[in-house]
């Protein structure tokens, strides 16, 4: 039985959707009897693939930076920070497999996958997954109709987005990807193993909104909120736009027992033009993302440095 290992952007709606689409494509067009394994990966300052074996007969990476190994046989990404370090670009340019695809203009990696696999292989997306692709575009490109829509968390897509963002159990994440291939989002969001944790996350989300309301500072059109010490490993960054609708940018800092993380983004509802490439700013510190949103993650023992970096980014975005 052939094996396929899929590396995907972990804790990310677009990353999990991309993994589901590629799994379905591979079974339909490459090997119907394939055994598929999943490996979530996170952006870190350093090599995110260190210690992760490429031990499938085929190895694929979706919605994540390029890995310059000949063992990585498929690759799809749309992040402008896809080539870190920049020397990895030469390996991509020299590839002649016809199985590695990059389009930084794509709204989501899921969208890129569907387009490429349809045009190149005749792949037809399952009917129920068209909605998944649409929401991957919305979530990954911050195309919500309003900050309220992103913060209310009252739709199956935003409920799943929240569950995905906070889930720590790899087996649950991999189970979700497999279920997504066969079930519509409205059914998935109602499954007890997703619904129960989501209800608890929703209550914590409401508490975090009030914490940000008290803690956030807006100066020069840029919101800054430091939640280090509050044991918050992830939060809905759209809350800052919800609370400060006229702000141009937001910068947030969080930490838990393992990591300290900066998130930065441009407010698409502010009516103000984005004047900074946030991905490029985050790349200086080993992070990355898109021109309109990005992040930096370091070990928690460097939380002091993370706070300092966040202050530098906050100052730069105010200029």
C-alpha positions as CSV (number, residue, x, y, z in Angstrom):
1,X,0.0,0.0,0.0
2,X,1.5,3.4,-1.0
3,X,1.8,6.1,1.7
4,X,1.4,9.8,1.6
5,X,2.4,12.2,4.3
6,X,0.9,15.7,4.2
7,X,2.5,18.5,6.1
8,X,0.0,21.3,6.6
9,X,-0.2,24.7,8.4
10,X,-1.4,23.6,11.8
11,X,-4.2,25.4,13.7
12,X,-5.3,27.1,10.6
13,X,-8.6,26.9,8.7
14,X,-6.9,27.2,5.3
15,X,-4.2,24.7,6.3
16,X,-6.6,22.0,7.3
17,X,-8.9,22.6,4.3
18,X,-5.9,22.4,2.0
19,X,-4.9,19.1,3.5
20,X,-8.5,17.7,3.0
21,X,-8.6,18.8,-0.6
22,X,-5.2,17.3,-1.4
23,X,-6.1,14.1,0.3
24,X,-9.3,13.8,-1.7
25,X,-7.5,14.6,-5.0
26,X,-4.7,12.1,-4.3
27,X,-7.1,9.2,-3.7
28,X,-9.1,10.0,-6.8
29,X,-6.3,10.7,-9.2
30,X,-3.1,9.2,-7.9
31,X,-3.6,6.1,-5.7
32,X,-7.1,5.0,-4.5
33,X,-5.5,2.7,-1.9
34,X,-3.1,5.2,-0.4
35,X,-2.5,5.4,3.4
36,X,-2.4,9.1,4.4
37,X,-0.7,10.5,7.4
38,X,-0.8,14.1,8.5
39,X,1.8,16.4,10.2
40,X,0.9,19.9,11.4
41,X,3.7,22.5,11.2
42,X,4.0,25.9,12.7
43,X,6.0,29.0,11.7
44,X,9.0,29.4,14.1
45,X,12.3,31.2,14.1
46,X,14.4,28.4,12.7
47,X,13.7,25.3,10.7
48,X,10.1,24.2,11.3
49,X,10.8,20.8,9.7
50,X,13.7,19.9,12.0
51,X,13.1,16.5,13.5
52,X,10.1,15.8,11.2
53,X,10.9,12.8,8.9
54,X,9.7,12.9,5.3
55,X,8.9,9.2,5.4
56,X,6.0,8.8,3.0
57,X,6.4,7.3,-0.4
58,X,5.1,10.8,-1.4
59,X,5.4,13.8,0.8
60,X,3.3,16.9,0.3
61,X,3.3,20.4,2.0
62,X,0.3,22.7,1.8
63,X,-0.2,26.2,3.0
64,X,3.3,26.4,4.5
65,X,6.7,27.7,3.6
66,X,8.9,25.9,1.1
67,X,11.2,23.1,2.2
68,X,14.2,22.5,0.0
69,X,14.3,18.7,0.2
70,X,14.0,16.4,-2.8
71,X,11.9,14.2,-0.6
72,X,9.1,16.8,-0.5
73,X,7.4,15.8,-3.8
74,X,4.4,18.1,-3.7
75,X,4.1,21.7,-2.5
76,X,1.4,24.4,-2.6
77,X,1.5,27.8,-0.9
78,X,0.4,31.4,-1.2
79,X,2.3,33.2,1.6
80,X,4.6,36.0,0.4
81,X,7.0,34.8,3.1
82,X,7.1,31.3,1.6
83,X,10.9,31.2,1.0
84,X,12.7,31.3,4.3
85,X,15.6,31.5,4.1
86,X,15.6,33.2,0.7
87,X,18.1,30.7,-0.6
88,X,15.3,28.1,-0.8
89,X,13.9,29.9,-3.8
90,X,16.7,28.6,-6.0
91,X,15.7,25.0,-5.2
92,X,12.0,25.7,-6.1
93,X,13.0,27.5,-9.4
94,X,15.2,24.5,-10.3
95,X,12.4,22.0,-9.7
96,X,11.1,20.2,-12.8
97,X,8.6,17.8,-11.2
98,X,5.6,19.9,-12.2
99,X,4.2,19.2,-8.7
100,X,5.1,22.4,-6.8
101,X,3.0,25.5,-7.1
102,X,3.2,29.0,-5.7
103,X,0.8,32.0,-6.1
104,X,1.1,34.8,-3.6
105,X,-2.0,36.4,-5.2
106,X,-4.2,33.5,-4.2
107,X,-6.7,34.4,-1.5
108,X,-6.2,31.0,0.1
109,X,-4.1,28.0,-0.4
110,X,-7.3,25.9,-0.6
111,X,-8.3,28.1,-3.6
112,X,-4.9,27.6,-5.2
113,X,-5.1,23.9,-4.8
114,X,-8.6,23.6,-6.3
115,X,-7.6,25.7,-9.3
116,X,-4.4,23.9,-10.0
117,X,-5.7,20.4,-9.5
118,X,-8.8,21.1,-11.7
119,X,-6.8,22.7,-14.5
120,X,-3.9,20.2,-14.5
121,X,-5.6,16.9,-13.5
122,X,-9.3,17.4,-14.1
123,X,-10.0,17.2,-10.3
124,X,-13.6,18.0,-9.3
125,X,-14.2,19.2,-5.8
126,X,-16.9,17.5,-3.8
127,X,-20.1,19.6,-3.8
128,X,-20.1,20.2,-0.1
129,X,-16.5,21.5,-0.1
130,X,-17.2,24.5,-2.3
131,X,-18.4,26.3,0.8
132,X,-15.1,25.3,2.5
133,X,-13.1,27.0,-0.3
134,X,-15.3,30.1,-0.1
135,X,-14.7,30.4,3.7
136,X,-11.0,29.7,3.4
137,X,-10.8,32.7,1.1
138,X,-12.8,34.8,3.6
139,X,-10.9,33.8,6.7
140,X,-7.4,33.8,5.3
141,X,-7.8,37.1,3.5
142,X,-9.9,38.8,6.2
143,X,-12.8,39.3,3.9
144,X,-15.5,39.1,6.5
145,X,-18.4,41.5,5.9
146,X,-17.6,43.2,9.2
147,X,-15.5,42.7,12.4
148,X,-18.7,41.7,14.1
149,X,-19.1,38.7,11.7
150,X,-15.6,37.6,12.6
151,X,-16.1,38.0,16.4
152,X,-19.7,36.7,16.9
153,X,-18.7,33.1,16.1
154,X,-22.2,32.1,15.3
155,X,-21.7,30.4,11.9
156,X,-20.4,26.9,11.3
157,X,-17.3,28.2,9.5
158,X,-16.3,30.6,12.3
159,X,-17.1,28.0,15.0
160,X,-14.8,25.5,13.2
161,X,-12.2,28.3,12.7
162,X,-12.1,28.8,16.4
163,X,-12.0,25.1,17.3
164,X,-9.1,24.6,14.8
165,X,-7.2,27.5,16.1
166,X,-7.2,26.2,19.7
167,X,-7.1,22.4,19.3
168,X,-3.9,20.9,20.7
169,X,-4.5,17.2,20.1
170,X,-3.0,16.1,16.7
171,X,-5.3,13.1,16.5
172,X,-8.4,15.3,16.8
173,X,-7.0,17.6,14.1
174,X,-6.3,14.8,11.8
175,X,-9.7,13.3,12.4
176,X,-11.2,16.7,11.5
177,X,-9.4,16.7,8.2
178,X,-10.6,13.3,7.3
179,X,-14.2,14.2,8.3
180,X,-14.1,17.4,6.2
181,X,-13.6,15.3,3.1
182,X,-17.0,13.7,3.6
183,X,-19.1,16.0,5.7
184,X,-20.5,19.5,5.2
185,X,-19.3,22.1,7.8
186,X,-22.8,22.4,9.4
187,X,-22.6,18.7,10.3
188,X,-19.0,18.9,11.5
189,X,-19.7,21.8,13.8
190,X,-22.4,19.9,15.5
191,X,-20.4,16.8,16.3
192,X,-20.0,16.4,20.1
193,X,-16.2,16.1,20.0
194,X,-16.1,19.5,18.3
195,X,-19.2,21.1,19.8
196,X,-18.3,20.5,23.4
197,X,-14.9,22.1,23.2
198,X,-16.2,24.9,21.1
199,X,-18.8,25.9,23.7
200,X,-16.0,26.2,26.3
201,X,-13.9,28.2,23.8
202,X,-16.8,30.5,23.1
203,X,-17.1,31.4,26.8
204,X,-13.3,32.0,27.0
205,X,-13.6,34.1,23.9
206,X,-16.2,36.4,25.5
207,X,-13.9,36.8,28.5
208,X,-10.9,37.6,26.3
209,X,-13.0,40.4,24.5
210,X,-13.5,42.0,27.9
211,X,-9.8,41.6,28.8
212,X,-8.7,43.2,25.5
213,X,-11.3,46.0,26.1
214,X,-9.5,46.8,29.4
215,X,-5.9,46.2,28.3
216,X,-5.7,47.5,24.8
217,X,-4.1,50.9,23.9
218,X,-4.7,52.7,20.7
219,X,-2.0,55.3,19.7
220,X,-1.5,56.8,16.3
221,X,-4.2,54.6,14.8
222,X,-2.5,51.4,16.0
223,X,-3.9,49.2,18.7
224,X,-1.5,47.4,21.0
225,X,-2.5,44.8,23.5
226,X,-0.1,42.7,25.7
227,X,-1.7,39.5,27.0
228,X,1.5,37.8,28.1
229,X,1.0,36.4,31.6
230,X,-2.6,35.6,30.9
231,X,-2.0,32.1,29.6
232,X,-3.6,32.9,26.3
233,X,-2.0,30.9,23.5
234,X,-4.3,32.1,20.8
235,X,-7.1,34.7,20.4
236,X,-9.3,36.2,17.7
237,X,-7.3,39.1,16.4
238,X,-10.4,40.6,14.8
239,X,-11.5,41.6,18.4
240,X,-9.2,44.7,18.2
241,X,-11.0,45.9,15.0
242,X,-14.3,45.2,16.7
243,X,-13.4,47.3,19.7
244,X,-11.4,50.0,17.8
245,X,-13.2,50.2,14.4
246,X,-11.2,53.3,13.3
247,X,-7.8,51.8,14.0
248,X,-5.5,51.2,11.0
249,X,-3.4,48.4,12.5
250,X,-3.3,46.1,15.5
251,X,-0.4,44.4,17.3
252,X,-0.9,41.8,19.9
253,X,1.4,39.7,22.2
254,X,0.4,36.5,23.9
255,X,2.1,33.6,25.6
256,X,1.5,30.3,27.3
257,X,3.7,27.6,28.8
258,X,5.5,27.0,25.6
259,X,5.5,29.9,23.2
260,X,5.3,33.7,23.0
261,X,3.7,35.1,19.9
262,X,3.2,38.4,18.1
263,X,0.3,39.0,15.7
264,X,0.0,42.1,13.6
265,X,-2.6,43.0,11.0
266,X,-4.2,45.8,8.9
267,X,-7.8,46.6,9.6
268,X,-9.6,46.1,6.3
269,X,-12.7,48.0,7.6
270,X,-10.9,51.2,8.7
271,X,-11.1,52.8,5.3
272,X,-7.4,53.6,5.6
273,X,-4.8,52.4,3.1
274,X,-2.2,49.8,4.2
275,X,1.2,51.4,4.0
276,X,3.3,48.5,5.4
277,X,4.2,45.0,4.3
278,X,3.5,43.2,7.6
279,X,4.9,39.9,6.3
280,X,8.2,41.5,5.5
281,X,8.3,43.1,9.0
282,X,7.7,39.8,10.7
283,X,10.3,38.0,8.5
284,X,13.0,40.0,10.2
285,X,12.3,38.1,13.4
286,X,11.8,34.6,11.8
287,X,8.0,35.0,11.3
288,X,6.0,35.8,8.2
289,X,2.5,35.8,6.7
290,X,0.8,38.1,4.2
291,X,1.2,41.8,3.4
292,X,-1.8,42.5,5.5
293,X,-1.3,40.1,8.4
294,X,1.6,38.3,10.0
295,X,3.1,36.8,13.1
296,X,6.3,35.9,15.0
297,X,6.6,32.9,17.3
298,X,9.5,32.3,19.7
299,X,10.0,30.0,22.8
300,X,8.3,31.3,25.9
301,X,11.7,31.8,27.6
302,X,12.2,34.6,25.1
303,X,9.0,36.4,26.1
304,X,11.0,39.5,27.1
305,X,12.5,39.7,23.6
306,X,9.1,39.1,22.1
307,X,7.6,42.1,24.0
308,X,10.5,44.2,22.8
309,X,10.0,43.1,19.2
310,X,6.3,43.9,19.5
311,X,7.1,47.4,20.7
312,X,9.4,47.9,17.7
313,X,6.6,46.7,15.3
314,X,4.0,48.9,17.0
315,X,6.3,51.9,16.7
316,X,7.0,51.2,13.0
317,X,3.3,50.8,12.1
318,X,2.6,54.2,13.8
319,X,5.1,56.0,11.5
